[in-house]
Amino acid sequence: MNNLTAANATHHLMCAHAIGPKYRMEYIMRCHILKDMGDGRVKVLVFGERNWKHKEHISRIRYVLKERIIKHCT
């Protein structure tokens, strides 16, 4: 993975964290699309941990639905 960082991320992943039956916190995470899986999902490299600050050095590969990805506009 050549120099893929949170700083040069090309997209955002829309996420949600449910806390109890009524509260839902929505946030975005920076990511790079690695591969289109062809079945409506994409393989992405996601940076950070939930919406916590100063966790951008943490990265994970996730398989998510395409509609959860939005183009990052700077």
Contacts in CASP RR format, 6 or more apart in sequence:
PFRMAT RR
TARGET T0000
AUTHOR 0000-0000-0000
METHOD contacts of the structure
MODEL  1
MNNLTAANATHHLMCAHAIGPKYRMEYIMRCHILKDMGDGRVKVLVFGER
NWKHKEHISRIRYVLKERIIKHCT
1 45 0 8 1.000
4 32 0 8 1.000
4 45 0 8 1.000
4 59 0 8 1.000
5 47 0 8 1.000
5 56 0 8 1.000
6 30 0 8 1.000
6 47 0 8 1.000
6 48 0 8 1.000
6 56 0 8 1.000
6 57 0 8 1.000
6 59 0 8 1.000
7 56 0 8 1.000
9 30 0 8 1.000
9 31 0 8 1.000
9 32 0 8 1.000
9 47 0 8 1.000
9 72 0 8 1.000
10 31 0 8 1.000
10 32 0 8 1.000
10 33 0 8 1.000
10 71 0 8 1.000
10 72 0 8 1.000
11 30 0 8 1.000
11 31 0 8 1.000
11 32 0 8 1.000
11 33 0 8 1.000
11 44 0 8 1.000
11 69 0 8 1.000
11 70 0 8 1.000
11 71 0 8 1.000
11 72 0 8 1.000
12 28 0 8 1.000
12 29 0 8 1.000
12 30 0 8 1.000
12 31 0 8 1.000
12 69 0 8 1.000
12 70 0 8 1.000
12 71 0 8 1.000
12 72 0 8 1.000
13 28 0 8 1.000
13 29 0 8 1.000
13 30 0 8 1.000
13 31 0 8 1.000
13 44 0 8 1.000
13 46 0 8 1.000
13 62 0 8 1.000
13 64 0 8 1.000
13 68 0 8 1.000
13 69 0 8 1.000
14 26 0 8 1.000
14 28 0 8 1.000
14 68 0 8 1.000
14 69 0 8 1.000
14 70 0 8 1.000
15 26 0 8 1.000
15 27 0 8 1.000
15 28 0 8 1.000
15 29 0 8 1.000
15 50 0 8 1.000
15 51 0 8 1.000
15 68 0 8 1.000
16 24 0 8 1.000
16 25 0 8 1.000
16 26 0 8 1.000
16 27 0 8 1.000
17 24 0 8 1.000
17 25 0 8 1.000
17 26 0 8 1.000
17 27 0 8 1.000
17 50 0 8 1.000
17 51 0 8 1.000
18 24 0 8 1.000
18 25 0 8 1.000
19 25 0 8 1.000
25 51 0 8 1.000
27 50 0 8 1.000
27 51 0 8 1.000
28 70 0 8 1.000
29 46 0 8 1.000
29 47 0 8 1.000
29 48 0 8 1.000
29 50 0 8 1.000
29 51 0 8 1.000
30 46 0 8 1.000
30 47 0 8 1.000
30 48 0 8 1.000
30 56 0 8 1.000
30 72 0 8 1.000
31 44 0 8 1.000
31 45 0 8 1.000
31 46 0 8 1.000
31 47 0 8 1.000
31 62 0 8 1.000
31 69 0 8 1.000
32 44 0 8 1.000
32 45 0 8 1.000
33 42 0 8 1.000
33 43 0 8 1.000
33 44 0 8 1.000
33 69 0 8 1.000
34 42 0 8 1.000
34 43 0 8 1.000
34 44 0 8 1.000
34 45 0 8 1.000
34 61 0 8 1.000
35 42 0 8 1.000
35 43 0 8 1.000
36 42 0 8 1.000
36 43 0 8 1.000
36 66 0 8 1.000
37 43 0 8 1.000
37 63 0 8 1.000
40 65 0 8 1.000
40 66 0 8 1.000
41 63 0 8 1.000
41 64 0 8 1.000
41 65 0 8 1.000
41 66 0 8 1.000
42 63 0 8 1.000
42 64 0 8 1.000
42 65 0 8 1.000
42 66 0 8 1.000
42 69 0 8 1.000
43 61 0 8 1.000
43 62 0 8 1.000
43 63 0 8 1.000
44 61 0 8 1.000
44 62 0 8 1.000
44 63 0 8 1.000
44 64 0 8 1.000
44 69 0 8 1.000
45 59 0 8 1.000
45 60 0 8 1.000
45 61 0 8 1.000
46 59 0 8 1.000
46 60 0 8 1.000
46 61 0 8 1.000
46 62 0 8 1.000
47 56 0 8 1.000
47 57 0 8 1.000
47 58 0 8 1.000
47 59 0 8 1.000
48 55 0 8 1.000
48 56 0 8 1.000
48 57 0 8 1.000
48 58 0 8 1.000
48 59 0 8 1.000
49 55 0 8 1.000
49 58 0 8 1.000
END
